[in-house]
Amino acid sequence: MNLAVREENEIAVVTPGAPLDFYSSPVFKKEMTALIEGGRHHVLVDLSAVTFVDSSGLGALLAVLRHATRQKGELKLAGLRPNVKAVMELTRLEKMFEIFPDVAAALASFPSDRG
């Protein structure tokens, strides 16, 4: 999986470059867990390049959300394509995540006193 990570005001902005599916989700989960374990507790996943997500991808996103929460951090999602958003709504997972239309809106939602 090609995972681009950049820093924006102490927030890790992660952009997966592949579908989140059975093949890529274990790598995504492993890399995201390592990122959080490495001290990046405030994470934004930019899904604007993700064209497909299946149950394995949803499971990986949920596992990473839980891990971030256990570390007293946050994981937010941005830029969901219509088909990815539809899957999130169909599975009711949109209620589990904070989802924003774009990266700028998501970044603005993080509190400025993250510590």
Contacts in CASP RR format, 6 or more apart in sequence:
PFRMAT RR
TARGET T0000
AUTHOR 0000-0000-0000
METHOD contacts of the structure
MODEL  1
MNLAVREENEIAVVTPGAPLDFYSSPVFKKEMTALIEGGRHHVLVDLSAV
TFVDSSGLGALLAVLRHATRQKGELKLAGLRPNVKAVMELTRLEKMFEIF
PDVAAALASFPSDRG
1 16 0 8 1.000
1 17 0 8 1.000
1 18 0 8 1.000
1 24 0 8 1.000
1 27 0 8 1.000
1 28 0 8 1.000
1 31 0 8 1.000
2 16 0 8 1.000
2 17 0 8 1.000
2 18 0 8 1.000
3 14 0 8 1.000
3 15 0 8 1.000
3 16 0 8 1.000
3 17 0 8 1.000
3 27 0 8 1.000
3 28 0 8 1.000
3 31 0 8 1.000
3 32 0 8 1.000
4 14 0 8 1.000
4 15 0 8 1.000
4 17 0 8 1.000
5 12 0 8 1.000
5 13 0 8 1.000
5 14 0 8 1.000
5 15 0 8 1.000
5 35 0 8 1.000
6 12 0 8 1.000
6 13 0 8 1.000
6 15 0 8 1.000
7 13 0 8 1.000
8 44 0 8 1.000
8 103 0 8 1.000
8 107 0 8 1.000
9 107 0 8 1.000
9 110 0 8 1.000
10 42 0 8 1.000
10 114 0 8 1.000
10 115 0 8 1.000
11 42 0 8 1.000
11 43 0 8 1.000
11 44 0 8 1.000
11 107 0 8 1.000
11 110 0 8 1.000
11 114 0 8 1.000
12 35 0 8 1.000
12 40 0 8 1.000
12 42 0 8 1.000
12 43 0 8 1.000
12 44 0 8 1.000
13 43 0 8 1.000
13 44 0 8 1.000
13 46 0 8 1.000
13 103 0 8 1.000
13 107 0 8 1.000
14 32 0 8 1.000
14 35 0 8 1.000
14 43 0 8 1.000
14 44 0 8 1.000
14 45 0 8 1.000
14 46 0 8 1.000
15 45 0 8 1.000
15 46 0 8 1.000
15 48 0 8 1.000
15 49 0 8 1.000
16 24 0 8 1.000
16 28 0 8 1.000
16 45 0 8 1.000
16 47 0 8 1.000
16 49 0 8 1.000
16 50 0 8 1.000
17 49 0 8 1.000
17 50 0 8 1.000
18 24 0 8 1.000
18 50 0 8 1.000
19 50 0 8 1.000
19 51 0 8 1.000
19 52 0 8 1.000
19 53 0 8 1.000
19 54 0 8 1.000
20 28 0 8 1.000
20 50 0 8 1.000
20 52 0 8 1.000
20 53 0 8 1.000
20 54 0 8 1.000
20 56 0 8 1.000
20 57 0 8 1.000
20 58 0 8 1.000
20 60 0 8 1.000
20 61 0 8 1.000
21 52 0 8 1.000
21 53 0 8 1.000
21 54 0 8 1.000
21 56 0 8 1.000
21 57 0 8 1.000
22 54 0 8 1.000
22 56 0 8 1.000
22 57 0 8 1.000
24 57 0 8 1.000
25 54 0 8 1.000
25 56 0 8 1.000
25 57 0 8 1.000
25 59 0 8 1.000
25 60 0 8 1.000
26 56 0 8 1.000
26 60 0 8 1.000
28 57 0 8 1.000
28 60 0 8 1.000
28 64 0 8 1.000
29 60 0 8 1.000
29 63 0 8 1.000
29 64 0 8 1.000
32 43 0 8 1.000
32 45 0 8 1.000
32 60 0 8 1.000
32 64 0 8 1.000
32 67 0 8 1.000
33 63 0 8 1.000
33 64 0 8 1.000
33 67 0 8 1.000
35 43 0 8 1.000
36 43 0 8 1.000
36 64 0 8 1.000
36 67 0 8 1.000
36 68 0 8 1.000
36 71 0 8 1.000
36 73 0 8 1.000
37 71 0 8 1.000
39 71 0 8 1.000
41 68 0 8 1.000
41 71 0 8 1.000
41 72 0 8 1.000
41 73 0 8 1.000
41 74 0 8 1.000
42 73 0 8 1.000
42 74 0 8 1.000
42 110 0 8 1.000
42 114 0 8 1.000
43 64 0 8 1.000
43 68 0 8 1.000
43 73 0 8 1.000
43 74 0 8 1.000
43 75 0 8 1.000
43 76 0 8 1.000
44 75 0 8 1.000
44 76 0 8 1.000
44 77 0 8 1.000
44 78 0 8 1.000
44 103 0 8 1.000
44 106 0 8 1.000
44 107 0 8 1.000
44 110 0 8 1.000
45 61 0 8 1.000
45 64 0 8 1.000
45 75 0 8 1.000
45 76 0 8 1.000
45 77 0 8 1.000
45 78 0 8 1.000
46 78 0 8 1.000
46 79 0 8 1.000
46 103 0 8 1.000
47 53 0 8 1.000
47 77 0 8 1.000
47 78 0 8 1.000
47 79 0 8 1.000
47 80 0 8 1.000
47 81 0 8 1.000
47 84 0 8 1.000
48 78 0 8 1.000
48 79 0 8 1.000
48 80 0 8 1.000
48 81 0 8 1.000
48 102 0 8 1.000
48 103 0 8 1.000
50 80 0 8 1.000
50 81 0 8 1.000
50 84 0 8 1.000
51 81 0 8 1.000
51 83 0 8 1.000
51 84 0 8 1.000
52 83 0 8 1.000
52 84 0 8 1.000
53 61 0 8 1.000
53 84 0 8 1.000
53 87 0 8 1.000
53 88 0 8 1.000
58 87 0 8 1.000
58 88 0 8 1.000
58 91 0 8 1.000
58 93 0 8 1.000
61 77 0 8 1.000
61 93 0 8 1.000
61 97 0 8 1.000
62 93 0 8 1.000
62 96 0 8 1.000
64 75 0 8 1.000
65 75 0 8 1.000
65 96 0 8 1.000
65 97 0 8 1.000
68 74 0 8 1.000
68 75 0 8 1.000
69 75 0 8 1.000
74 98 0 8 1.000
74 110 0 8 1.000
75 97 0 8 1.000
76 97 0 8 1.000
76 98 0 8 1.000
76 99 0 8 1.000
76 100 0 8 1.000
76 106 0 8 1.000
76 109 0 8 1.000
76 110 0 8 1.000
77 97 0 8 1.000
77 98 0 8 1.000
77 99 0 8 1.000
77 100 0 8 1.000
77 106 0 8 1.000
78 99 0 8 1.000
78 100 0 8 1.000
78 101 0 8 1.000
78 102 0 8 1.000
78 103 0 8 1.000
78 105 0 8 1.000
78 106 0 8 1.000
79 100 0 8 1.000
79 101 0 8 1.000
79 102 0 8 1.000
79 103 0 8 1.000
80 88 0 8 1.000
80 99 0 8 1.000
85 94 0 8 1.000
85 99 0 8 1.000
88 94 0 8 1.000
88 97 0 8 1.000
88 99 0 8 1.000
98 106 0 8 1.000
98 109 0 8 1.000
100 106 0 8 1.000
100 109 0 8 1.000
END
